[in-house]
Amino acid sequence: MASRLSRATKIWTLARDLGLKPKGDPVLAVREYCEQRVMGMIQEFSSCETLTDLIETVRGRLEATFEIVRDDEELRQIRDRYIEKREAAFANLEAELSRDVFGITFQRRKREPWEPRFVSVIDCRGDKAARKYFTKWHELAHLLCLTDQLRLAFRRTHSHHDSKDPEESMMDVIAGHLGFLPSLVRPHVTGEISFDTLDTMKEHLCPEASREAALTGFVQAWPTPVIFVKARLGFRKEQSGQLDQMNFGFRDHPVPALRATTTISNQEARRVGFRIHQNMRVPQSSILRAVFEGRLSTAESDEDLGWWEASDGTALPAVPIRVKARRAWEAVEGLITPKPS
């Protein structure tokens, strides 16, 4: 887990509130606590075969319901319906679901005994629709960590304003893990990882998830070492500082290179030290470069991890690898695995 988050006082406090006594990483302890709760729900209440089944099982067990907002009129209808039920907290719903808020959860005060205790309003207007699946899990993560009535008056999922809040970041960690729970994903793994395989798994297991979230989640849950790379034109860290001075003629214009701007190594890859560092330059001879330049739309190639070099010329260890690449807008995506023996 991220060291910054692991050092956050809020996360240590949350762990203690949950009755945990983490000796090292409170983030891992809280995540495992939530996973154990969810596994108990599966065993007790349902035989979940898909991630869609899982989210419905957890939602029901936590006495929650989702209200999906697709347009402004639907938002007003939801607000009015709960106001009629004497739930005063909904009166300000339109203002609460501002541009940067993706979801909000209320604890109901005037419910009938058979009605859900919590209502999570999921904002799917415009571009927010792509985060529908993740927002649901983020709101459920708050409920899984609910320790008393004071912890949750309501919680919001922000695009960036709360990105530095440790507790919101913790909920994102939980949502990303439970949304692609390894114990449900791995039974569907067959053969080598590929983009086609991941797309098929998404449609079967969690069609609501965005393509990007599913790709990341499945890579993390994959049972064998894999690195996901997204590369686009970019600069070395020291070159980025030069850009501010370009217009004043102080420096020559730096030339962008194809760099791994996003790298994700799953747990199995990290365990064996199989990784590519963020912002490393893509090797000239890699199939990733050919796909990025448009010579191919998709491709597969056997290469060597030792082709990758840091800006100081230090090369990664020589390891035979298999690279599967596909074009993605102004970038190229790659799945990199140790070459099968």
C-alpha positions as CSV (number, residue, x, y, z in Angstrom):
1,M,0.0,0.0,0.0
2,A,1.0,3.6,-0.5
3,S,3.4,4.7,2.3
4,R,1.7,8.1,2.6
5,L,-1.6,6.6,3.3
6,S,-0.2,4.0,5.7
7,R,1.3,6.8,7.8
8,A,-1.9,8.9,7.9
9,T,-3.3,9.4,11.4
10,K,-6.9,9.1,10.1
11,I,-6.2,5.5,8.8
12,W,-4.6,4.4,12.1
13,T,-7.6,5.9,13.9
14,L,-10.0,4.1,11.6
15,A,-8.2,0.8,12.1
16,R,-8.5,1.2,15.9
17,D,-12.2,2.1,15.7
18,L,-12.7,-1.1,13.8
19,G,-11.1,-3.1,16.6
20,L,-8.0,-3.8,14.6
21,K,-4.4,-3.8,15.9
22,P,-2.2,-3.5,12.8
23,K,1.5,-3.9,13.6
24,G,2.7,-2.5,10.3
25,D,0.3,-1.4,7.5
26,P,-3.1,-0.1,8.7
27,V,-4.3,0.2,5.0
28,L,-3.8,-3.5,4.5
29,A,-5.4,-4.3,7.8
30,V,-8.5,-2.2,7.0
31,R,-8.8,-3.7,3.5
32,E,-8.5,-7.2,4.8
33,Y,-11.1,-6.5,7.4
34,C,-13.6,-5.4,4.7
35,E,-12.7,-8.4,2.5
36,Q,-13.4,-10.8,5.4
37,R,-16.7,-9.1,6.0
38,V,-17.7,-9.5,2.4
39,M,-16.5,-13.2,2.3
40,G,-18.7,-13.8,5.3
41,M,-21.7,-12.3,3.5
42,I,-21.0,-14.5,0.4
43,Q,-20.9,-17.7,2.5
44,E,-23.9,-16.8,4.6
45,F,-26.3,-15.3,2.2
46,S,-25.4,-16.1,-1.4
47,S,-23.4,-18.1,-3.9
48,C,-22.0,-15.2,-6.0
49,E,-20.8,-16.1,-9.4
50,T,-20.2,-12.7,-10.8
51,L,-19.1,-9.3,-9.5
52,T,-22.5,-8.0,-10.2
53,D,-23.9,-10.7,-7.9
54,L,-21.4,-9.6,-5.3
55,I,-22.3,-5.9,-5.2
56,E,-26.0,-6.8,-4.9
57,T,-25.3,-9.2,-2.0
58,V,-23.2,-6.7,-0.1
59,R,-25.7,-3.9,-0.8
60,G,-28.5,-6.0,0.6
61,R,-26.6,-7.2,3.6
62,L,-25.6,-3.6,4.5
63,E,-29.2,-2.5,4.3
64,A,-28.5,-0.1,1.5
65,T,-30.2,0.8,-1.7
66,F,-28.9,2.7,-4.8
67,E,-30.6,5.6,-6.4
68,I,-29.2,6.2,-9.9
69,V,-29.3,9.8,-11.3
70,R,-29.1,9.9,-15.1
71,D,-30.3,13.5,-15.6
72,D,-31.5,16.6,-13.7
73,E,-35.1,15.6,-13.8
74,E,-34.4,12.2,-12.2
75,L,-32.4,14.0,-9.5
76,R,-35.4,16.2,-8.7
77,Q,-37.7,13.2,-8.6
78,I,-35.4,11.4,-6.1
79,R,-35.2,14.4,-3.9
80,D,-39.0,15.0,-3.9
81,R,-39.7,11.3,-3.2
82,Y,-37.6,11.2,-0.1
83,I,-38.8,14.6,1.1
84,E,-42.3,13.2,0.9
85,K,-41.0,10.4,3.2
86,R,-39.9,13.1,5.7
87,E,-36.2,12.6,5.0
88,A,-35.1,16.2,5.4
89,A,-31.5,15.5,4.5
90,F,-32.5,15.2,0.9
91,A,-33.7,18.8,0.6
92,N,-30.3,20.0,-0.5
93,L,-29.5,17.1,-2.8
94,E,-29.1,19.1,-5.9
95,A,-26.5,21.3,-4.3
96,E,-24.7,18.4,-2.6
97,L,-24.3,16.6,-6.0
98,S,-22.2,19.3,-7.4
99,R,-19.9,18.9,-10.4
100,D,-17.1,17.2,-8.4
101,V,-19.3,14.8,-6.4
102,F,-20.0,11.4,-7.7
103,G,-22.0,9.8,-4.9
104,I,-23.6,10.6,-1.6
105,T,-24.9,8.3,1.1
106,F,-27.7,9.2,3.6
107,Q,-28.8,7.3,6.7
108,R,-32.5,7.3,6.8
109,R,-34.3,8.7,9.9
110,K,-38.0,8.1,9.1
111,R,-37.9,4.7,7.4
112,E,-40.4,1.9,7.8
113,P,-39.0,-1.3,9.4
114,W,-38.8,-3.0,6.0
115,E,-37.1,-0.2,4.2
116,P,-33.3,0.0,3.7
117,R,-31.3,1.9,6.4
118,F,-29.0,3.7,3.9
119,V,-29.6,5.4,0.5
120,S,-26.6,5.9,-1.8
121,V,-27.4,8.4,-4.6
122,I,-25.1,7.6,-7.5
123,D,-24.6,10.5,-10.0
124,C,-24.4,9.2,-13.5
125,R,-25.0,12.4,-15.4
126,G,-22.6,13.1,-18.3
127,D,-19.1,11.8,-17.9
128,K,-19.8,10.6,-14.3
129,A,-21.6,7.6,-15.8
130,A,-18.3,5.9,-16.5
131,R,-17.6,5.7,-12.7
132,K,-20.9,4.2,-11.8
133,Y,-19.6,0.8,-10.7
134,F,-16.6,2.3,-8.8
135,T,-18.8,4.9,-7.1
136,K,-21.2,2.2,-5.8
137,W,-18.3,0.3,-4.3
138,H,-16.8,3.5,-2.8
139,E,-20.1,4.2,-1.0
140,L,-20.4,0.6,0.2
141,A,-16.8,0.8,1.5
142,H,-17.9,3.6,3.8
143,L,-20.7,1.4,5.1
144,L,-18.3,-1.5,5.6
145,C,-16.2,0.7,7.8
146,L,-19.1,2.2,9.6
147,T,-18.3,1.9,13.3
148,D,-21.0,4.2,14.9
149,Q,-23.8,6.5,13.9
150,L,-21.5,9.5,14.1
151,R,-19.0,8.3,11.5
152,L,-21.5,8.6,8.6
153,A,-23.9,11.5,8.3
154,F,-23.1,11.2,4.7
155,R,-20.0,10.6,2.6
156,R,-19.1,11.9,-0.8
157,T,-17.0,10.5,-3.6
158,H,-15.0,13.3,-5.2
159,S,-13.2,13.5,-8.5
160,H,-10.3,15.5,-7.1
161,H,-11.1,17.8,-4.2
162,D,-11.0,15.0,-1.7
163,S,-8.2,13.1,-3.4
164,K,-5.8,14.0,-0.6
165,D,-8.2,13.1,2.2
166,P,-6.8,9.9,3.7
167,E,-10.2,8.3,4.5
168,E,-11.5,8.9,1.0
169,S,-8.3,7.5,-0.4
170,M,-8.8,4.4,1.9
171,M,-12.3,4.0,0.5
172,D,-10.9,4.0,-3.0
173,V,-8.4,1.3,-2.1
174,I,-11.2,-0.9,-0.7
175,A,-13.5,-0.2,-3.7
176,G,-10.8,-1.1,-6.2
177,H,-10.1,-4.4,-4.4
178,L,-13.6,-5.5,-3.6
179,G,-14.9,-4.4,-7.0
180,F,-12.6,-7.0,-8.6
181,L,-12.3,-9.4,-5.7
182,P,-9.6,-12.0,-6.6
183,S,-11.5,-15.0,-5.2
184,L,-14.3,-14.3,-7.7
185,V,-12.1,-13.2,-10.6
186,R,-9.6,-16.0,-10.6
187,P,-12.0,-18.9,-11.3
188,H,-12.6,-17.2,-14.7
189,V,-8.9,-17.0,-15.6
190,T,-7.9,-19.3,-18.4
191,G,-4.7,-19.3,-20.4
192,E,-2.5,-16.2,-20.9
193,I,-3.7,-12.8,-20.1
194,S,-4.8,-10.7,-23.2
195,F,-6.9,-7.6,-23.9
196,D,-9.6,-9.8,-25.5
197,T,-9.7,-12.0,-22.4
198,L,-10.0,-9.0,-20.1
199,D,-12.8,-7.5,-22.3
200,T,-14.7,-10.8,-22.2
201,M,-14.4,-11.1,-18.4
202,K,-15.6,-7.5,-18.0
203,E,-18.8,-8.2,-20.0
204,H,-19.5,-11.4,-18.0
205,L,-18.5,-10.4,-14.5
206,C,-19.1,-6.6,-14.2
207,P,-20.6,-4.9,-17.4
208,E,-21.3,-1.8,-15.3
209,A,-17.5,-1.2,-14.7
210,S,-15.6,1.1,-17.0
211,R,-13.1,-0.4,-19.4
212,E,-10.2,1.3,-17.6
213,A,-11.3,0.2,-14.1
214,A,-11.9,-3.4,-15.3
215,L,-8.5,-3.6,-17.0
216,T,-6.8,-2.3,-13.8
217,G,-8.8,-4.5,-11.5
218,F,-8.4,-7.7,-13.4
219,V,-4.6,-7.1,-13.8
220,Q,-4.4,-6.7,-10.0
221,A,-6.4,-9.8,-9.4
222,W,-4.5,-12.0,-12.0
223,P,-2.9,-15.0,-10.4
224,T,0.4,-14.8,-12.3
225,P,2.9,-11.9,-12.7
226,V,1.7,-9.2,-15.1
227,I,2.6,-5.5,-15.7
228,F,0.1,-3.2,-17.3
229,V,1.8,-0.2,-19.1
230,K,0.2,2.8,-20.7
231,A,2.6,4.8,-22.7
232,R,2.3,8.2,-24.4
233,L,4.6,11.1,-25.4
234,G,6.1,12.8,-22.3
235,F,9.2,14.3,-20.7
236,R,11.7,13.4,-18.1
237,K,11.0,15.0,-14.7
238,E,13.8,17.5,-15.2
239,Q,12.6,18.4,-18.7
240,S,9.1,19.2,-17.4
241,G,10.5,22.1,-15.4
242,Q,12.0,23.5,-18.6
243,L,8.6,23.9,-20.3
244,D,7.8,26.9,-18.1
245,Q,10.8,28.7,-19.5
246,M,10.3,27.8,-23.2
247,N,8.5,31.0,-24.1
248,F,11.2,33.2,-22.6
249,G,14.0,31.7,-24.7
250,F,16.0,30.5,-21.7
251,R,16.2,26.9,-22.9
252,D,15.8,24.9,-26.0
253,H,12.5,23.2,-26.5
254,P,12.7,19.7,-24.9
255,V,11.7,16.8,-27.2
256,P,9.0,14.4,-25.9
257,A,9.6,10.7,-26.0
258,L,7.3,7.7,-25.7
259,R,7.2,6.9,-21.9
260,A,5.4,4.5,-19.6
261,T,3.3,7.2,-18.0
262,T,1.2,4.5,-16.2
263,T,2.6,1.3,-14.8
264,I,0.7,-1.3,-12.7
265,S,2.5,-4.4,-11.4
266,N,0.2,-6.9,-9.7
267,Q,0.9,-8.6,-6.4
268,E,2.6,-11.6,-8.0
269,A,4.8,-9.4,-10.1
270,R,5.9,-7.3,-7.1
271,R,6.5,-10.5,-5.1
272,V,9.2,-11.6,-7.6
273,G,10.5,-8.1,-8.4
274,F,9.0,-8.0,-11.9
275,R,8.3,-4.3,-12.6
276,I,8.8,-1.4,-14.9
277,H,9.2,2.0,-13.3
278,Q,6.9,4.9,-14.2
279,N,8.0,7.3,-16.9
280,M,10.7,5.0,-18.2
281,R,11.3,5.4,-21.9
282,V,9.8,2.7,-24.1
283,P,12.6,0.8,-25.9
284,Q,13.1,1.7,-29.5
285,S,12.7,-2.0,-30.6
286,S,9.6,-2.7,-28.5
287,I,6.3,-3.6,-30.3
288,L,4.7,-0.9,-28.1
289,R,6.4,1.7,-30.2
290,A,5.3,0.2,-33.5
291,V,1.7,0.1,-32.3
292,F,1.9,3.7,-31.0
293,E,3.2,4.9,-34.3
294,G,0.3,3.3,-36.1
295,R,2.3,0.7,-38.0
296,L,0.0,-1.9,-36.2
297,S,-3.2,-1.7,-34.3
298,T,-2.6,-4.7,-32.1
299,A,0.5,-6.9,-31.8
300,E,2.3,-9.4,-29.7
301,S,6.1,-9.8,-29.4
302,D,8.7,-11.7,-27.4
303,E,11.2,-9.2,-26.0
304,D,13.5,-8.7,-23.0
305,L,12.9,-6.6,-19.9
306,G,16.6,-5.6,-20.1
307,W,15.7,-3.4,-23.0
308,W,14.1,-0.9,-20.6
309,E,16.5,1.7,-19.3
310,A,16.2,4.5,-16.7
311,S,17.2,8.1,-17.7
312,D,20.6,7.5,-16.1
313,G,21.2,4.6,-18.5
314,T,20.6,1.9,-15.8
315,A,18.9,-1.1,-17.4
316,L,16.4,-3.4,-15.8
317,P,17.4,-7.1,-15.3
318,A,17.5,-9.2,-18.4
319,V,14.3,-11.3,-18.3
320,P,12.5,-12.8,-21.4
321,I,9.1,-11.2,-21.6
322,R,6.0,-11.4,-23.8
323,V,4.4,-8.0,-24.7
324,K,0.8,-7.6,-26.0
325,A,0.0,-4.1,-27.2
326,R,-2.9,-2.2,-28.6
327,R,-3.5,1.4,-29.6
328,A,-5.6,3.5,-27.2
329,W,-6.4,7.0,-28.5
330,E,-3.1,9.1,-28.1
331,A,-1.4,6.3,-26.2
332,V,-0.5,2.6,-26.4
333,E,-1.4,0.0,-23.8
334,G,0.7,-3.1,-23.1
335,L,0.3,-6.3,-21.0
336,I,3.8,-7.6,-20.1
337,T,4.4,-11.0,-18.6
338,P,7.4,-13.3,-18.1
339,K,7.8,-15.4,-21.3
340,P,6.4,-18.9,-20.8
341,S,9.2,-21.4,-20.6
